[in-house]
């Protein structure tokens, strides 16, 4: 009787996070996709990726960090 050995391969690559569409990012921030587009065209708002064909995508972690940076103190 022979025993089969199973080789396991450890994947050391890090999975890329799913990038969000402008609509998904807008829903997360509670604004409209049009507002996100206006921010982008005015050079304000969160950083984004501009892909071939004009597709815009947002990294959820970068979006969250940008949002934290927007926190304003009411103490003066």
Secondary structure as UniProt FT lines:
FT   STRAND          19..21
FT   HELIX           22..29
FT   HELIX           33..41
FT   TURN            42..43
FT   STRAND          49..50
FT   HELIX           52..54
FT   STRAND          56..59
FT   HELIX           60..69
//
